[in-house]
Amino acid sequence: MNTIYEDKSASQKFGQVIKALRKKRQFTQEDLSEKSDIGVQYISRIETGTANPTLKVISAIAVALDAALPELFSGLEKNND
């Protein structure tokens, strides 16, 4: 099965999911930064795939977005075709 992210790195795919969830909740990057205690610039780097966040940071983002950890990794499945 192909995903819409098939030609992007895992970091980029992860960032797209974070950005989509943030926008779905109508949060700005500043809102997410405040709720997660993570800097706005780092949030931006995560969303663009240029940062590789730790599990601690990922957990803080999940709590701030009121999302389950697996939801943050949706679309990252390996293409098995």
C-alpha contacts under 8 A as a table, 3 or more apart, distances in Angstrom:
res1	aa1	res2	aa2	distance
1	M	79	N	5.99
1	M	80	N	6.42
1	M	81	D	5.93
2	N	6	E	6.53
2	N	79	N	5.96
2	N	81	D	7.54
3	T	6	E	5.41
3	T	75	G	6.32
3	T	79	N	7.49
4	I	75	G	7.78
5	Y	8	K	5.56
5	Y	13	K	6.17
5	Y	75	G	7.18
5	Y	76	L	7.98
6	E	79	N	7.60
8	K	12	Q	6.00
8	K	13	K	6.36
9	S	12	Q	5.18
9	S	13	K	6.23
9	S	49	G	7.79
10	A	13	K	5.01
10	A	14	F	6.00
10	A	49	G	7.92
10	A	76	L	6.54
11	S	14	F	5.10
11	S	15	G	6.08
11	S	46	I	7.51
11	S	48	T	7.91
11	S	49	G	4.46
11	S	50	T	7.07
11	S	51	A	7.35
11	S	52	N	6.74
12	Q	15	G	5.01
12	Q	16	Q	6.17
12	Q	46	I	7.97
12	Q	47	E	7.06
12	Q	48	T	5.90
12	Q	49	G	3.98
12	Q	50	T	7.54
13	K	16	Q	5.11
13	K	17	V	6.41
13	K	49	G	7.37
13	K	75	G	7.15
13	K	76	L	6.57
14	F	17	V	5.20
14	F	18	I	6.36
14	F	46	I	7.85
14	F	47	E	7.39
14	F	49	G	7.20
14	F	72	L	6.90
14	F	73	F	6.25
14	F	76	L	7.23
15	G	18	I	5.08
15	G	19	K	6.10
15	G	46	I	5.28
15	G	47	E	3.66
15	G	48	T	5.68
15	G	49	G	5.38
16	Q	19	K	5.09
16	Q	20	A	6.04
16	Q	47	E	5.86
16	Q	48	T	7.32
17	V	20	A	5.09
17	V	21	L	6.12
17	V	72	L	6.14
17	V	73	F	7.31
17	V	74	S	7.21
17	V	75	G	7.91
18	I	21	L	5.23
18	I	22	R	6.03
18	I	47	E	6.32
18	I	72	L	6.50
19	K	22	R	5.02
19	K	23	K	6.12
19	K	47	E	5.78
20	A	23	K	5.18
20	A	24	K	6.00
21	L	24	K	4.95
21	L	25	R	6.30
21	L	65	L	7.09
22	R	25	R	5.31
22	R	26	Q	6.28
22	R	27	F	5.30
22	R	28	T	7.11
22	R	29	Q	7.70
22	R	32	L	7.25
22	R	65	L	6.68
23	K	26	Q	4.65
23	K	27	F	5.67
23	K	28	T	7.20
24	K	27	F	7.67
25	R	65	L	7.40
27	F	30	E	7.67
27	F	31	D	5.39
27	F	32	L	6.26
28	T	31	D	5.01
28	T	32	L	6.40
29	Q	32	L	5.12
29	Q	33	S	5.99
29	Q	40	V	6.03
29	Q	43	I	6.65
29	Q	44	S	7.20
30	E	33	S	4.91
30	E	34	E	6.16
30	E	40	V	5.84
31	D	34	E	5.19
31	D	35	K	6.19
32	L	35	K	5.11
32	L	36	S	5.90
32	L	38	I	7.85
32	L	40	V	7.94
32	L	43	I	7.85
32	L	61	I	7.49
32	L	64	A	6.53
32	L	65	L	7.49
33	S	36	S	5.31
33	S	37	D	5.47
33	S	38	I	4.89
33	S	39	G	5.51
33	S	40	V	5.35
33	S	43	I	6.85
34	E	37	D	5.25
34	E	38	I	7.04
35	K	64	A	5.23
36	S	60	A	5.20
36	S	61	I	5.59
36	S	63	V	7.36
36	S	64	A	5.26
37	D	60	A	7.73
38	I	42	Y	6.80
38	I	43	I	6.84
38	I	57	V	7.53
39	G	42	Y	5.23
39	G	43	I	6.29
40	V	43	I	5.01
40	V	44	S	6.20
41	Q	44	S	5.01
41	Q	45	R	6.24
42	Y	45	R	4.95
42	Y	46	I	6.14
42	Y	51	A	7.24
43	I	46	I	5.10
43	I	47	E	6.23
44	S	47	E	5.13
44	S	48	T	6.29
45	R	48	T	5.18
45	R	49	G	6.06
45	R	50	T	5.09
45	R	51	A	5.15
46	I	49	G	5.09
46	I	50	T	6.08
46	I	51	A	4.86
46	I	52	N	6.85
46	I	53	P	7.03
47	E	50	T	7.80
48	T	51	A	7.76
49	G	52	N	7.40
53	P	56	K	7.94
53	P	57	V	5.82
53	P	58	I	6.38
54	T	57	V	5.22
54	T	58	I	6.22
55	L	58	I	4.92
55	L	59	S	5.95
56	K	59	S	5.15
56	K	60	A	6.27
57	V	60	A	5.05
57	V	61	I	6.23
58	I	61	I	5.12
58	I	62	A	6.18
58	I	69	L	7.91
59	S	62	A	5.01
59	S	63	V	6.25
59	S	69	L	7.11
60	A	63	V	5.21
60	A	64	A	6.14
61	I	64	A	5.01
61	I	65	L	6.03
62	A	65	L	5.16
62	A	66	D	5.81
62	A	67	A	4.93
62	A	68	A	6.23
62	A	69	L	6.10
62	A	72	L	7.25
63	V	66	D	4.89
63	V	67	A	6.34
63	V	68	A	7.94
64	A	67	A	7.78
67	A	71	E	6.37
67	A	72	L	7.27
68	A	71	E	5.35
68	A	72	L	7.02
69	L	72	L	5.36
69	L	73	F	7.03
70	P	73	F	5.26
70	P	74	S	6.52
71	E	74	S	5.27
73	F	76	L	5.72
74	S	77	E	7.23
